[in-house]
Amino acid sequence: MMQSEEVRRAYLRAMGIDVWIPREQVDVEPARTDTETRAGAGNPGWDELRTAVANCTRCRLHESRTQTVFGVGNTAADWMIIGEAPGAEEDRRGEPFVGRAGKLLDEMLRAIGEKRESVFIANILKCRPPNNRDPGQDEAASCRPYLERQIELVQPKIILAVGRIAAQQLLQSDAPVGRMRGTVHQLGATPLVVTYHPAYLLRSPSQKRKSWDDLCLATRVMTGTAT
């Protein structure tokens, strides 16, 4: 996907990768922060990445968080589940998808023969937005390098984008979930399927059948039987 030069450089800096800057641009290019330096040069491993996220101050969300929510699960999983951002309970416990929505996600995974421990679960944002508001574009851009590195490390066979924010951010689209689901998208070389967020399903249980269809589609992609 196409990115502006400024955003591309921000991604590289967040990963601790030195960026060549033309001499005439040096005065306007922001300096790397201590947190970015801690991410390590090149491609950080899990421990380096976790430390970088825990100490991240790239956006203002660090001012109000209790702790970062890095992600949980199998770091060599076939399935990667990506949601939008931590809520109040996630912020308190440091784990994504807990509470009622988390229990429903666990049930959805069990229905396809998976469990929380066998997949890797992460979010677009690693910090909770105040009052659970939608992530800002600048916040998502600041966190994006961390998520991209997680995807590179896990190397999943399928990504399940859970909810509108996750799907729109990953696919760089403003389409509603209803138009994005039912199709196998690509995030780089990795197939991606969109479904509804468990919190939405709790409010609209009539949509659970559609989410089941999405899970079946993702399973067919995994087994190579999707058409």
N, C-alpha and C positions, 0 to 999 in steps of 0.2 A: 504494500500500500504506500502511497506517496505521503511524505512527511515534509514539513517545512524544515529548512536548514537549522533554524533555531531549536525546534523541537528535537530534531535528530541529534544535535550536539548535547542537548540536555539529557537525552537517553544515554548517550555514550559516557557523559560525565558521571551520571548516577551509577554506572557499572564500573567506574574507576578506570576507564579507558582514556588514554591521552588523546586529545583532539588537536589536530593541526589547524591553526587559525592564521589567515593572511595577516601580515604585519599591520595593514591599515585598519584591521578590526580588533586589534588587541585591546585598545583602550575601552571598548564598549562591551567586551565579552566578560561575563561574571566569573569570578574566581571559583575554583572548586572548594567545597566545604570540607571540614574535617570528616563528616559522615561519609561523603563521597570517597575520600581517600581511604577510609577504613574498608570500603567495599573491595579493595585489592585491585591490583593491576590485572588486566586481561580478563579472564572468565572466572569469577569467584565460585568456590565450592559451596556446599550447604552451610558449613559453619561460618564462613566469611559472610555469606549472604544473610544469614540469620542475624549476625552481629550488626551488619549495615542497616538492616530494617529496624532492629531494636533501637538503634541510635539515630535514626533518620530525622532530620529537621528540614527537609526540602520544601515542605509546605506548612501552613499554619496549623494544620490539624494536630501536630505534635504538642501544641500548647494546651489542648483540652483532653488528650487521650489519657486513659489509665495505663494502658500498655498497648503495644502493637499486636496485631493478630497475623502471624506469619503464614500459617497454614498447617494442616495436619494430614497424616496418612502415610501411605506407602510411597517412598520417594522413587520407586521404579514401577509405578502403577501403569496399567493399561488405560485406565479411566482417570481423567482429570476433571473435577467439578469446579466451576468458577462462578462465584456469586458477585454481588456488587460491593458491599462494605460491611464492616462489623456493626452490630447493634449494641444496645446497652449491656446485655448479658455477655456478648462476645468480647466487648471491651473489658468487662470485669474479669472474665475467665481466660482471655487470651486465646480462644479457640473459635473457629468459624462455625456457623450453623449449629447453634445450641438452642435450647428452649423448644417451644412447640414446632416451629419451622424446622429445626434440626431433627427432631424426632420423626417428622413426616419425611424429610429427606432420607433418613435412615431406613424407613419403611419402603420408600421408592427404590433404594439400592438393593434391599433384601429381595424385592420382587423380581429383580433381574439377576439374582445370584451373587450380588456383591455386598460388601459391608464397609462401614466407615474406615476400617483399618486396611482394606484392600485397595482403596482408591486414594487419590490425593485431592484435598479440598483447599481451595484458596479463594481470595477475593480480588476484585479490581483495586480496592483500597486496603491498605494495611492498618489504617487508623479510622476510628469512628467519626463520621461527620456529626457536628452538634445537632441534637434533636432529630437524628436519623434522616436528615435532609439528603437529597440527591447529591452525589459527588460533583464537584466543580470540574470543569475541563482541565484547569491547571493542576488540580489535585490528582486527577487520573493520569495526567501526563507525567507527574512527578513519580508516581508509583509504578508506572508501566514497565520501566526497565527491570524492576524486581520481579514482576510477574513473568515477563518474557524470559528472564533467566531461570525461573522456576520451571517454566515449560521446557526450556532447553535441557535442564537437568533431569526432569522426569521422563521426557521423551514419550508422552502418552500416545496410545493408538487412536484415542478418541477424546475430544473435549466436549463436555456438556456445559453450555452457557445457560445459567439459571437466572431467568428474569430479564426484564427490559434493559436495565442499566448495563449488566454484564454483556448481553448480546450486542447492544449498540456500541459499547466501547471496544469490544474485541473485533467487531466487523466494521467499525468506523461508519456506522449507518444511523439514520434517524427513523428507520422503519419500526413499526410496532411489533411486538412479539408475534402477534397473530399472522403477520406477513412473513416473518423470518422462520418460523417453525415449519416443519414438514419438508424441509430442504436440507440436503447435506452441503454445508459451506466448507470452505478451506481457510485455515489460519496457517499460512505458509504451506507446509507439506502435511499438516495434520487436519483430518476431517473434524468438523465442528457441527454439533446439532444444538438447536435452541429449544428451550422449554420454559414453562412458567415457573416462577419462584414459589417454593413451598408456602411462604407467607400469603401469597395471592391465592393459592389453592385452598388454604384454610378459610379465606373469606369467600371463595367462589368454588365450593366443592364440585359443582357441576362440570368444571373444567378438568377434573382429575382424569377423565377418560382421554382427553387430548394429551395430557402429559404422559400417560401410559403409552399412547401411540408414539410419542417422541422417544421414549425410552426403548421401545421396540425397534424404532428406526436406528437408533444409535447401536443397539445390539446387533442388528443386521450389518451395519457398517463394520463392526468388530469382527464378525464372522465371515465377511466378504460376500454376503447374500443380498445386500441392498441393491435395488434396481433404480 
